[in-house]
Amino acid sequence: MAVQLSQFRSSLLKHEKQPKPPFFSSSKTRTFRVSTAASSGIQQLIQSGEVKPIPPKDAATARNSDGFKLLDIRPQWEREKAYVKGSLHVPLFVKDTDNGPITLLKKWVHFGYIGLWTGQNFTMINPNFVREVDAAVSDKEAKLLVACGEGLRSMMATWKLYEGGYKNLGWLAGGFNRSADSDFPEVEGPEKLQYATIGGVSYYFLKLLFLLQAVGKE
């Protein structure tokens, strides 16, 4: 059963990362793909040492000893499920509230294609992201460890912050999904931090597997 659970988690994460159809390629869509410029840019920054990749197992040391502040850039509905106590929160993606006919059609297709399975809302990039981080941090020299569920959205956020003048940046490599319970012991919310990205029908499948696993142990 443990093997089945691991395989299911892997399939969920792979499903989350599947490319979206061309219909969703505009800047107002929710996407885990990092733009070409941001992707190549952040890789160069990591290779040069300008941005420090920090795996979840080293996050406690980075925060407690190295002075990094944890910046959670996940959307609000993911953070409500589970978040690290004391972390800052500025979402990179926000819910798209436009109800024009074109957007409504996109939302309908999004729901049928991915929203029903993952429970994710139709979103757009937060146009005020860097300004909201400025308001929450105020010091461009602050050390920020940028984090999301799987590590891709935080790559984009890290690039935006670097362009916005922040130079002491860390990136949570692999995201919260790859963390162990001991990596972030002070977690609040009704769910496990590792599963906060999972929603919709996939969430209920996961719950069923947990139930079957518990019954199997008995």
Secondary structure, DSSP 4 states (H G I P E B T S, - for coil): -HHHHHHHHHHHHHHHTSPPPGGG-STTS---PPPHHHHHHHHHHHHHTSEEEE-GGGHHHHHHTS-PEEEE-S-HHHHTT-EETT-EE--SEEE----SHHHHHHHHHHIIIIIHHH-PPPEEE-TTHHHHHHHHH--TT--EEEE-SSSHHHHHHHHHHHHTT--SEEEETT-GGG--TTTS--EESSS-GGGTT--HHHHHHHHHHHHHHHHHH-
